[in-house]
Amino acid sequence: MTNRKAQAEQAGRACKPRLPETVGALWGAAEATVFFVVPDVWISFMALRSFSTGFRAALGTLIGAVAAGTGLAVFATQAPETAFALVGAVPGVTSEVFARASVLADQPQPVGMVMGSISGLPYRVFAVLLGPEMSIWAFVGTSVLARAPRFFATLLLTWLVARFLLAKASSRTVHGLLVAIWCAIYVVFFALIVF
C-alpha cells in the first residue's frame, strides 16, 4: 500500500505542468512577435524562487523566443509588408527603432543582433529585417547567441542580488522591490513612447 502511494505521488510530480518553462516559452514567443513586455520579468521572478527554477524559466523563454522569432523571420520572407506592418504596430516600435536596427542589421552577424539586444532594440525588428537575408539555421544560431546572454544575465543578476545583497530582507520586500523596478522601467518606456 505504501509502495503504491509513493508511486502515485511520484507519478503526480512527474505530471505536474512545468510552469517556469511553459510560461517562459509562451512569454518568450509572444515578446518575440507582438507582445511588448520583456520575458525578463518572468525570469527575474522565477530566479527569486531558486537558481534552478530561474534557469528553467530562462531556457524555456529562449526556446520560445527563438522559435517564434524564426517563424516571424520566415513570415517576413514570404510577406514582408505584412510582417513589417505587424511589428510596426507593437508599442515602442517606431521608424527610429527600425532605422537603428537597420544599421545594426548591416553589421556582421551575430554582432549586430547581440548589440541590438544589449541596447534594447526589439528582437522582432531584427526578425523582419534579417529573415529574408539569412538562412533559417543561420538565423536560429544568431538568435540564440543574441538572446541567451540577456536572459541568463537577468537570471544571474536577480539571483545574486536576492541571495547576497537582499538575503536578510523578507520575501515580501524582495518581491515588492522587483515589482517596483519593473514598474519604473515600464513607466519610463511608456513615457518615451508618448513624449
N, CA, C and O of each residue as an XYZ file, in Angstrom:
780
protein
N       0.821     -1.199      0.000
C       0.000      0.000      0.000
C       0.865      1.264      0.000
O       0.616      2.212     -0.745
N       1.879      1.246      0.851
C       2.779      2.393      0.929
C       3.535      2.582     -0.379
O       3.754      3.706     -0.831
N       3.930      1.457     -0.979
C       4.652      1.496     -2.243
C       3.782      2.114     -3.336
O       4.267      2.910     -4.140
N       2.496      1.751     -3.366
C       1.585      2.319     -4.359
C       1.402      3.819     -4.147
O       1.362      4.598     -5.099
N       1.292      4.200     -2.885
C       1.135      5.609     -2.579
C       2.363      6.408     -3.032
O       2.228      7.491     -3.601
N       3.540      5.877     -2.782
C       4.786      6.533     -3.204
C       4.852      6.633     -4.717
O       5.267      7.655     -5.263
N       4.435      5.551     -5.404
C       4.435      5.563     -6.872
C       3.445      6.594     -7.408
O       3.732      7.295     -8.379
N       2.276      6.680     -6.767
C       1.262      7.650     -7.192
C       1.766      9.082     -7.001
O       1.557      9.939     -7.860
N       2.428      9.334     -5.874
C       2.968     10.671     -5.616
C       4.060     11.019     -6.620
O       4.136     12.148     -7.104
N       4.906     10.035     -6.926
C       5.978     10.261     -7.892
C       5.394     10.536     -9.273
O       5.865     11.430     -9.976
N       4.370      9.775     -9.671
C       3.718      9.994    -10.963
C       3.064     11.374    -10.999
O       3.103     12.059    -12.021
N       2.461     11.780     -9.872
C       1.838     13.101     -9.790
C       2.842     14.217     -9.962
O       2.564     15.206    -10.640
N       4.021     14.067     -9.348
C       5.075     15.076     -9.508
C       5.556     15.127    -10.943
O       5.828     16.206    -11.470
N       5.662     13.965    -11.583
C       6.137     13.915    -12.967
C       5.133     14.554    -13.918
O       5.521     15.089    -14.957
N       3.838     14.505    -13.574
C       2.788     15.029    -14.454
C       2.494     16.507    -14.215
O       1.780     17.126    -15.003
N       3.037     17.087    -13.132
C       2.790     18.500    -12.861
C       3.282     19.324    -14.035
O       4.336     19.039    -14.603
N       2.515     20.351    -14.402
C       2.966     21.186    -15.512
C       4.296     21.857    -15.174
O       4.547     22.219    -14.024
N       5.105     22.009    -16.142
C       6.400     22.663    -15.963
C       6.195     24.166    -16.126
O       6.504     24.751    -17.164
N       5.668     24.762    -15.075
C       5.261     26.160    -15.116
C       6.381     27.126    -15.522
O       6.162     27.947    -16.412
N       7.569     27.065    -14.910
C       8.594     28.039    -15.306
C       8.949     27.965    -16.796
O       9.088     28.995    -17.457
N       9.096     26.742    -17.319
C       9.456     26.577    -18.730
C       8.301     26.951    -19.651
O       8.492     27.620    -20.666
N       7.095     26.508    -19.282
C       5.930     26.732    -20.143
C       5.598     28.215    -20.256
O       5.441     28.740    -21.358
N       5.491     28.885    -19.114
C       5.199     30.325    -19.146
C       6.340     31.064    -19.834
O       6.105     31.987    -20.615
N       7.580     30.658    -19.545
C       8.726     31.280    -20.203
C       8.664     31.139    -21.715
O       8.905     32.103    -22.441
N       8.340     29.938    -22.196
C       8.265     29.700    -23.640
C       7.153     30.525    -24.280
O       7.343     31.117    -25.342
N       5.998     30.561    -23.630
C       4.877     31.328    -24.177
C       5.165     32.828    -24.157
O       4.875     33.538    -25.119
N       5.737     33.299    -23.051
C       6.065     34.725    -22.933
C       7.166     35.094    -23.931
O       7.096     36.133    -24.587
N       8.181     34.233    -24.037
C       9.255     34.488    -24.997
C       8.743     34.554    -26.421
O       9.160     35.411    -27.200
N       7.825     33.636    -26.764
C       7.251     33.626    -28.114
C       6.421     34.882    -28.365
O       6.500     35.488    -29.433
N       5.629     35.262    -27.369
C       4.783     36.456    -27.523
C       5.631     37.716    -27.687
O       5.354     38.550    -28.549
N       6.667     37.847    -26.853
C       7.505     39.049    -26.913
C       8.349     39.089    -28.180
O       8.703     40.169    -28.653
N       8.668     37.943    -28.724
C       9.453     37.895    -29.963
C       8.631     38.326    -31.174
O       9.177     38.583    -32.246
N       7.313     38.403    -30.992
C       6.454     38.736    -32.127
C       5.639     40.010    -31.882
O       5.877     41.025    -32.537
N       4.678     39.973    -30.944
C       3.756     41.102    -30.831
C       3.557     41.652    -29.416
O       2.856     42.651    -29.254
N       4.140     41.044    -28.397
C       3.947     41.499    -27.019
C       5.120     42.390    -26.639
O       6.254     42.126    -27.037
N       4.855     43.448    -25.868
C       5.905     44.434    -25.600
C       6.546     44.334    -24.221
O       7.504     45.057    -23.946
N       6.049     43.462    -23.346
C       6.663     43.304    -22.024
C       7.689     42.181    -22.099
O       7.356     41.056    -22.473
N       8.926     42.479    -21.749
C      10.007     41.513    -21.915
C       9.836     40.309    -20.982
O       9.354     40.459    -19.859
N      10.227     39.124    -21.440
C      10.112     37.935    -20.598
C      11.102     37.922    -19.441
O      11.044     37.045    -18.579
N      11.994     38.880    -19.420
C      12.923     39.021    -18.296
C      12.161     39.227    -16.987
O      12.660     38.897    -15.911
N      10.945     39.778    -17.089
C      10.109     39.957    -15.906
C       9.847     38.587    -15.271
O      10.042     38.402    -14.070
N       9.409     37.642    -16.084
C       9.114     36.285    -15.600
C      10.381     35.615    -15.072
O      10.374     35.011    -14.000
N      11.458     35.727    -15.830
C      12.720     35.098    -15.430
C      13.167     35.623    -14.073
O      13.594     34.850    -13.216
N      13.069     36.932    -13.877
C      13.532     37.522    -12.615
C      12.700     37.038    -11.431
O      13.244     36.780    -10.358
N      11.393     36.912    -11.617
C      10.570     36.415    -10.507
C      10.837     34.939    -10.231
O      10.810     34.511     -9.077
N      11.091     34.170    -11.263
C      11.420     32.755    -11.061
C      12.789     32.594    -10.398
O      13.010     31.650     -9.640
N      13.702     33.518    -10.687
C      15.026     33.478    -10.067
C      14.945     33.710     -8.567
O      15.816     33.264     -7.821
N      13.894     34.411     -8.116
C      13.721     34.614     -6.677
C      13.376     33.307     -5.973
O      13.685     33.141     -4.793
N      12.749     32.388     -6.675
C      12.427     31.086     -6.080
C      13.692     30.275     -5.854
O      13.970     29.813     -4.747
N      14.455     30.113     -6.938
C      15.744     29.407     -6.849
C      16.470     29.594     -8.162
O      15.872     29.962     -9.173
N      17.761     29.338     -8.137
C      18.532     29.467     -9.368
C      18.043     28.469    -10.406
O      17.911     28.816    -11.580
N      17.769     27.227     -9.990
C      17.345     26.207    -10.953
C      15.978     26.543    -11.554
O      15.753     26.295    -12.739
N      15.069     27.100    -10.763
C      13.761     27.499    -11.301
C      13.940     28.637    -12.299
O      13.324     28.636    -13.364
N      14.776     29.599    -11.956
C      15.074     30.690    -12.883
C      15.747     30.199    -14.152
O      15.474     30.699    -15.244
N      16.627     29.219    -14.004
C      17.303     28.658    -15.174
C      16.298     27.999    -16.109
O      16.364     28.168    -17.326
N      15.362     27.243    -15.527
C      14.339     26.592    -16.339
C      13.471     27.625    -17.054
O      13.099     27.441    -18.213
N      13.153     28.710    -16.356
C      12.368     29.782    -16.974
C      13.140     30.435    -18.113
O      12.577     30.704    -19.174
N      14.432     30.692    -17.895
C      15.259     31.323    -18.928
C      15.410     30.418    -20.144
O      15.360     30.882    -21.283
N      15.593     29.133    -19.898
C      15.737     28.188    -21.004
C      14.439     28.086    -21.796
O      14.466     28.109    -23.027
N      13.313     27.974    -21.115
C      12.020     27.941    -21.805
C      11.782     29.204    -22.603
O      11.286     29.155    -23.728
N      12.140     30.349    -22.010
C      11.987     31.636    -22.689
C      12.831     31.681    -23.956
O      12.363     32.120    -25.006
N      14.067     31.228    -23.855
C      14.955     31.225    -25.019
C      14.379     30.372    -26.146
O      14.361     30.793    -27.303
N      13.913     29.185    -25.807
C      13.354     28.287    -26.826
C      12.123     28.912    -27.479
O      11.999     28.911    -28.704
N      11.212     29.447    -26.659
C      10.005     30.072    -27.211
C      10.318     31.287    -28.064
O       9.726     31.473    -29.127
N      11.250     32.117    -27.601
C      11.604     33.332    -28.334
C      12.240     33.016    -29.679
O      11.891     33.613    -30.697
N      13.170     32.079    -29.677
C      13.861     31.741    -30.930
C      12.906     31.067    -31.913
O      12.955     31.333    -33.114
N      12.041     30.197    -31.401
C      11.076     29.526    -32.281
C      10.129     30.541    -32.925
O       9.912     30.509    -34.136
N       9.570     31.438    -32.118
C       8.634     32.430    -32.657
C       9.347     33.444    -33.543
O       8.823     33.848    -34.580
N      10.551     33.854    -33.128
C      11.317     34.797    -33.946
C      11.674     34.210    -35.294
O      11.659     34.907    -36.309
N      11.991     32.934    -35.304
C      12.302     32.264    -36.570
C      11.054     32.174    -37.438
O      11.118     32.368    -38.652
N       9.922     31.880    -36.812
C       8.659     31.876    -37.565
C       8.367     33.235    -38.164
O       7.926     33.327    -39.310
N       8.609     34.301    -37.397
C       8.404     35.656    -37.900
C       9.370     35.962    -39.044
O       8.998     36.617    -40.018
N      10.603     35.490    -38.923
C      11.594     35.702    -39.989
C      11.163     35.022    -41.281
O      11.294     35.591    -42.364
N      10.653     33.808    -41.162
C      10.158     33.084    -42.343
C       8.951     33.810    -42.934
O       8.831     33.946    -44.151
N       8.051     34.281    -42.047
C       6.886     35.040    -42.495
C       7.326     36.303    -43.238
O       6.735     36.660    -44.257
N       8.360     36.980    -42.733
C       8.867     38.203    -43.380
C       9.443     37.901    -44.761
O       9.439     38.760    -45.642
N       9.934     36.686    -44.943
C      10.445     36.284    -46.262
C       9.291     36.140    -47.247
O       9.413     36.494    -48.420
N       8.171     35.615    -46.756
C       7.015     35.357    -47.625
C       6.137     36.597    -47.817
O       5.633     36.837    -48.914
N       5.958     37.373    -46.768
C       5.059     38.540    -46.826
C       5.690     39.710    -46.073
O       5.240     40.067    -44.984
N       6.739     40.308    -46.658
C       7.486     41.343    -45.923
C       6.654     42.551    -45.491
O       6.821     43.041    -44.374
N       5.774     43.032    -46.344
C       4.996     44.218    -45.988
C       4.082     43.945    -44.793
O       3.957     44.776    -43.894
N       3.452     42.782    -44.794
C       2.569     42.420    -43.685
C       3.370     42.241    -42.405
O       2.943     42.672    -41.334
N       4.540     41.601    -42.516
C       5.385     41.386    -41.336
C       5.855     42.717    -40.764
O       5.844     42.903    -39.547
N       6.266     43.640    -41.618
C       6.699     44.961    -41.144
C       5.544     45.709    -40.489
O       5.730     46.365    -39.464
N       4.345     45.614    -41.079
C       3.176     46.283    -40.504
C       2.821     45.679    -39.147
O       2.480     46.410    -38.218
N       2.896     44.363    -39.023
C       2.597     43.681    -37.764
C       3.551     44.134    -36.663
O       3.122     44.482    -35.563
N       4.836     44.128    -36.966
C       5.844     44.522    -35.982
C       5.761     46.020    -35.691
O       5.941     46.444    -34.549
N       5.493     46.808    -36.710
C       5.387     48.258    -36.530
C       4.205     48.686    -35.678
O       4.180     49.807    -35.169
N       3.221     47.802    -35.516
C       2.042     48.113    -34.696
C       2.273     47.871    -33.206
O       1.440     48.252    -32.384
N       3.387     47.247    -32.852
C       3.684     46.961    -31.445
C       4.141     48.247    -30.755
O       4.972     48.970    -31.305
N       3.620     48.548    -29.563
C       4.052     49.761    -28.851
C       5.574     49.817    -28.695
O       6.214     48.835    -28.318
N       6.123     50.966    -28.989
C       7.559     51.153    -28.843
C       8.353     50.894    -30.114
O       9.537     51.223    -30.178
N       7.723     50.313    -31.122
C       8.426     50.059    -32.387
C       8.084     51.203    -33.337
O       6.987     51.271    -33.891
N       9.042     52.086    -33.505
C       8.852     53.281    -34.324
C       9.764     53.223    -35.542
O      10.575     52.307    -35.683
N       9.623     54.205    -36.412
C      10.516     54.265    -37.581
C      11.957     54.467    -37.132
O      12.883     53.985    -37.784
N      12.155     55.184    -36.014
C      13.509     55.372    -35.480
C      14.107     54.036    -35.012
O      15.295     53.780    -35.205
N      13.276     53.197    -34.399
C      13.735     51.877    -33.961
C      14.144     51.048    -35.170
O      15.189     50.397    -35.152
N      13.328     51.069    -36.220
C      13.671     50.347    -37.443
C      14.981     50.871    -38.037
O      15.808     50.089    -38.505
N      15.168     52.189    -38.017
C      16.385     52.779    -38.578
C      17.621     52.353    -37.783
O      18.644     51.997    -38.368
N      17.525     52.390    -36.443
C      18.662     51.979    -35.600
C      18.970     50.492    -35.789
O      20.132     50.095    -35.879
N      17.917     49.681    -35.849
C      18.109     48.240    -36.034
C      18.677     47.940    -37.410
O      19.469     47.011    -37.570
N      18.278     48.719    -38.400
C      18.775     48.513    -39.763
C      20.290     48.717    -39.841
O      20.987     47.995    -40.554
N      20.785     49.708    -39.102
C      22.232     49.950    -39.061
C      22.943     48.738    -38.465
O      23.972     48.300    -38.981
N      22.389     48.198    -37.375
C      22.996     47.023    -36.741
C      22.814     45.762    -37.576
O      23.650     44.859    -37.537
N      21.728     45.701    -38.326
C      21.498     44.533    -39.191
C      22.530     44.474    -40.308
O      22.810     43.401    -40.844
N      23.098     45.629    -40.662
C      24.146     45.666    -41.687
C      25.504     45.210    -41.155
O      26.423     44.958    -41.934
N      25.631     45.103    -39.833
C      26.877     44.626    -39.228
C      26.994     43.117    -39.447
O      25.992     42.446    -39.699
N      28.212     42.583    -39.351
C      28.343     41.125    -39.419
C      27.526     40.499    -38.280
O      27.530     40.998    -37.154
N      26.845     39.427    -38.583
C      26.033     38.754    -37.564
C      26.839     37.620    -36.949
O      27.605     36.963    -37.654
N      26.686     37.378    -35.667
C      25.637     37.843    -34.762
C      25.931     39.153    -34.042
O      25.161     39.555    -33.170
N      27.026     39.829    -34.386
C      27.417     41.038    -33.649
C      26.297     42.077    -33.633
O      25.988     42.636    -32.581
N      25.694     42.335    -34.778
C      24.646     43.352    -34.854
C      23.452     43.027    -33.989
O      22.948     43.890    -33.271
N      22.986     41.772    -34.050
C      21.818     41.397    -33.260
C      22.135     41.374    -31.764
O      21.285     41.725    -30.946
N      23.342     40.965    -31.408
C      23.752     40.980    -29.997
C      23.782     42.428    -29.488
O      23.302     42.713    -28.391
N      24.339     43.322    -30.274
C      24.378     44.742    -29.885
C      22.965     45.302    -29.769
O      22.684     46.119    -28.891
N      22.085     44.862    -30.654
C      20.686     45.290    -30.577
C      20.025     44.825    -29.303
O      19.278     45.574    -28.674
N      20.295     43.588    -28.919
C      19.712     43.032    -27.699
C      20.204     43.788    -26.471
O      19.430     44.067    -25.555
N      21.483     44.116    -26.455
C      22.063     44.845    -25.324
C      21.520     46.278    -25.254
O      21.296     46.816    -24.170
N      21.314     46.879    -26.418
C      20.857     48.277    -26.437
C      19.345     48.411    -26.315
O      18.827     49.527    -26.297
N      18.629     47.294    -26.232
C      17.190     47.348    -26.015
C      16.343     47.385    -27.270
O      15.134     47.601    -27.195
N      16.959     47.177    -28.424
C      16.162     47.129    -29.650
C      15.413     45.798    -29.712
O      15.985     44.752    -29.404
N      14.147     45.829    -30.105
C      13.351     44.602    -30.097
C      13.859     43.549    -31.096
O      14.190     43.851    -32.243
N      13.903     42.332    -30.619
C      14.312     41.186    -31.429
C      13.410     41.027    -32.654
O      13.878     40.652    -33.729
N      12.117     41.313    -32.489
C      11.161     41.144    -33.589
C      11.531     42.002    -34.796
O      11.268     41.623    -35.937
N      12.140     43.155    -34.543
C      12.551     44.034    -35.639
C      13.671     43.372    -36.442
O      13.683     43.431    -37.671
N      14.606     42.744    -35.737
C      15.685     42.025    -36.427
C      15.139     40.827    -37.203
O      15.662     40.470    -38.259
N      14.084     40.212    -36.669
C      13.491     39.064    -37.368
C      12.966     39.471    -38.745
O      13.181     38.765    -39.730
N      12.272     40.624    -38.808
C      11.740     41.034    -40.107
C      12.811     41.632    -41.014
O      12.708     41.553    -42.238
N      13.842     42.231    -40.412
C      14.918     42.794    -41.232
C      15.858     41.719    -41.779
O      16.230     41.749    -42.952
N      16.238     40.770    -40.919
C      17.241     39.774    -41.306
C      16.649     38.476    -41.852
O      17.336     37.719    -42.538
N      15.384     38.222    -41.551
C      14.757     36.984    -42.005
C      14.917     36.722    -43.494
O      15.312     35.625    -43.888
N      14.615     37.715    -44.331
C      14.757     37.490    -45.774
C      16.211     37.380    -46.256
O      16.457     36.948    -47.382
N      17.168     37.768    -45.412
C      18.574     37.791    -45.836
C      19.395     36.599    -45.349
O      20.506     36.378    -45.831
N      18.864     35.829    -44.401
C      19.640     34.746    -43.793
C      18.923     33.415    -43.991
O      17.703     33.365    -44.145
N      19.710     32.335    -43.984
C      19.085     31.015    -43.974
C      18.424     30.813    -42.609
O      18.768     31.488    -41.639
N      17.490     29.895    -42.545
C      16.795     29.644    -41.279
C      17.787     29.253    -40.195
O      17.714     29.761    -39.076
N      18.712     28.355    -40.514
C      19.644     27.866    -39.495
C      20.616     28.947    -39.045
O      21.001     28.992    -37.877
N      21.013     29.815    -39.966
C      21.872     30.939    -39.576
C      21.104     31.889    -38.660
O      21.658     32.419    -37.697
N      19.826     32.100    -38.967
C      19.013     32.972    -38.132
C      18.819     32.366    -36.742
O      18.902     33.073    -35.737
N      18.560     31.065    -36.686
C      18.391     30.393    -35.395
C      19.660     30.526    -34.559
O      19.596     30.894    -33.386
N      20.810     30.230    -35.156
C      22.080     30.319    -34.428
C      22.363     31.730    -33.944
O      22.790     31.937    -32.808
N      22.120     32.699    -34.819
C      22.331     34.098    -34.462
C      21.384     34.517    -33.339
O      21.770     35.247    -32.426
N      20.140     34.044    -33.419
C      19.147     34.371    -32.401
C      19.549     33.835    -31.032
O      19.427     34.535    -30.026
N      20.022     32.606    -30.996
C      20.448     32.017    -29.725
C      21.590     32.836    -29.135
O      21.592     33.139    -27.942
N      22.550     33.190    -29.965
C      23.695     33.974    -29.487
C      23.280     35.370    -29.030
O      23.903     35.942    -28.136
N      22.233     35.917    -29.639
C      21.798     37.267    -29.281
C      20.886     37.283    -28.061
O      20.945     38.211    -27.254
N      20.044     36.264    -27.921
C      19.042     36.288    -26.855
C      19.527     35.648    -25.547
O      19.219     36.148    -24.465
N      20.267     34.569    -25.641
C      20.667     33.824    -24.441
C      21.422     34.684    -23.420
O      21.107     34.608    -22.233
N      22.399     35.494    -23.827
C      23.141     36.252    -22.810
C      22.248     37.139    -21.943
O      22.445     37.218    -20.731
N      21.270     37.804    -22.556
C      20.418     38.693    -21.753
C      19.516     37.918    -20.806
O      19.369     38.291    -19.643
N      18.912     36.841    -21.297
C      18.016     36.062    -20.443
C      18.763     35.478    -19.253
O      18.287     35.536    -18.119
N      19.939     34.912    -19.523
C      20.689     34.289    -18.439
C      21.374     35.323    -17.545
O      21.621     35.060    -16.368
N      21.680     36.498    -18.102
C      22.208     37.589    -17.265
C      21.123     38.093    -16.313
O      21.409     38.400    -15.156
N      19.890     38.179    -16.789
C      18.768     38.566    -15.928
C      18.628     37.580    -14.773
O      18.471     37.971    -13.617
N      18.687     36.296    -15.109
C      18.619     35.246    -14.090
C      19.734     35.419    -13.067
O      19.475     35.477    -11.864
N      20.956     35.499    -13.537
C      22.111     35.548    -12.649
C      22.111     36.803    -11.778
O      22.354     36.726    -10.574
N      21.842     37.941    -12.376
C      21.838     39.196    -11.629
C      20.755     39.193    -10.544
O      21.014     39.561     -9.398
N      19.547     38.776    -10.917
C      18.452     38.743     -9.941
C      18.774     37.794     -8.800
O      18.594     38.128     -7.629
N      19.251     36.614     -9.152
C      19.546     35.603     -8.131
C      20.659     36.073     -7.197
O      20.564     35.905     -5.981
N      21.708     36.659     -7.762
C      22.824     37.130     -6.935
C      22.395     38.254     -5.991
O      22.745     38.250     -4.811
N      21.639     39.207     -6.517
C      21.185     40.321     -5.672
C      20.285     39.813     -4.561
O      20.442     40.202     -3.403
N      19.327     38.933     -4.910
C      18.409     38.404     -3.897
C      19.145     37.544     -2.877
O      18.843     37.586     -1.685
N      20.089     36.781     -3.341
C      20.785     35.821     -2.471
C      21.802     36.494     -1.549
O      21.946     36.103     -0.390
N      22.506     37.499     -2.060
C      23.601     38.070     -1.285
C      23.326     39.488     -0.772
O      23.603     39.780      0.391
N      22.793     40.365     -1.611
C      22.576     41.742     -1.158
C      21.290     41.890     -0.353
O      21.212     42.721      0.552
N      20.278     41.079     -0.684
C      18.991     41.198     -0.001
C      18.667     39.941      0.807
O      17.502     39.633      1.057
N      19.698     39.232      1.206
C      19.499     37.955      1.901
C      18.712     38.103      3.196
O      17.981     37.191      3.582
N      18.851     39.228      3.865
C      18.169     39.407      5.154
C      16.789     40.040      5.008
O      16.041     40.147      5.980
N      16.461     40.458      3.794
C      15.147     41.066      3.563
C      14.081     39.980      3.472
O      14.370     38.844      3.098
N      12.861     40.335      3.815
C      11.760     39.371      3.717
C      11.424     39.113      2.256
O      11.739     39.914      1.375
N      10.785     37.990      2.025
C      10.357     37.632      0.668
C       9.431     38.699      0.103
O       9.512     39.051     -1.074
N       8.558     39.202      0.952
C       7.616     40.246      0.514
C       8.363     41.504      0.084
O       8.006     42.123     -0.918
N       9.387     41.884      0.826
C      10.178     43.071      0.489
C      10.900     42.886     -0.844
O      10.903     43.781     -1.690
N      11.508     41.719     -1.019
C      12.250     41.449     -2.252
C      11.306     41.452     -3.451
O      11.612     42.048     -4.484
N      10.164     40.788     -3.315
C       9.193     40.771     -4.413
C       8.660     42.178     -4.695
O       8.499     42.568     -5.851
N       8.391     42.929     -3.633
C       7.917     44.299     -3.807
C       8.929     45.180     -4.513
O       8.573     46.000     -5.360
N      10.190     45.006     -4.159
C      11.256     45.765     -4.809
C      11.336     45.420     -6.297
O      11.508     46.306     -7.134
N      11.212     44.140     -6.621
C      11.269     43.729     -8.020
C      10.078     44.273     -8.799
O      10.234     44.721     -9.935
N       8.898     44.240     -8.205
C       7.715     44.834     -8.846
C       7.956     46.324     -9.100
O       7.656     46.825    -10.183
N       8.495     47.027     -8.107
C       8.752     48.465     -8.247
C       9.756     48.746     -9.362
O       9.590     49.695    -10.129
N      10.796     47.919     -9.450
C      11.806     48.114    -10.501
C      11.181     47.942    -11.877
O      11.384     48.772    -12.763
N      10.412     46.856    -12.061
C       9.801     46.622    -13.380
C       8.764     47.694    -13.708
O       8.653     48.110    -14.862
N       8.008     48.145    -12.715
C       7.033     49.223    -12.958
C       7.749     50.502    -13.393
O       7.308     51.184    -14.317
N       8.848     50.817    -12.725
C       9.610     52.018    -13.077
C      10.153     51.919    -14.498
O      10.120     52.893    -15.250
N      10.648     50.752    -14.861
C      11.173     50.555    -16.219
C      10.085     50.813    -17.249
O      10.326     51.475    -18.258
N       8.884     50.289    -16.998
C       7.815     50.457    -17.984
C       7.161     51.832    -17.935
O       6.605     52.272    -18.941
N       7.210     52.518    -16.810
C       6.754     53.915    -16.785
C       7.659     54.749    -17.685
O       7.180     55.564    -18.473
N       8.962     54.541    -17.565
C       9.916     55.256    -18.424
C       9.697     54.865    -19.883
O       9.704     55.725    -20.763
N       9.502     53.569    -20.144
C       9.271     53.071    -21.506
C       8.069     53.772    -22.136
O       8.165     54.286    -23.250
N       6.935     53.795    -21.429
C       5.735     54.411    -21.985
C       5.864     55.919    -22.073
O       5.306     56.539    -22.979
N       6.597     56.517    -21.137
C       6.835     57.963    -21.213
C       7.619     58.311    -22.468
O       7.349     59.325    -23.112
N       8.581     57.481    -22.815
C       9.380     57.714    -24.006
C       8.555     57.533    -25.272
O       8.776     58.226    -26.265
N       7.599     56.598    -25.240
C       6.744     56.384    -26.417
C       5.815     57.577    -26.621
O       5.650     58.059    -27.741
N       5.208     58.052    -25.528
C       4.221     59.120    -25.630
C       4.878     60.455    -25.936
O       4.370     61.235    -26.740
N       6.025     60.718    -25.285
C       6.684     62.017    -25.450
C       7.888     61.824    -26.305
O       8.607     62.783    -26.584
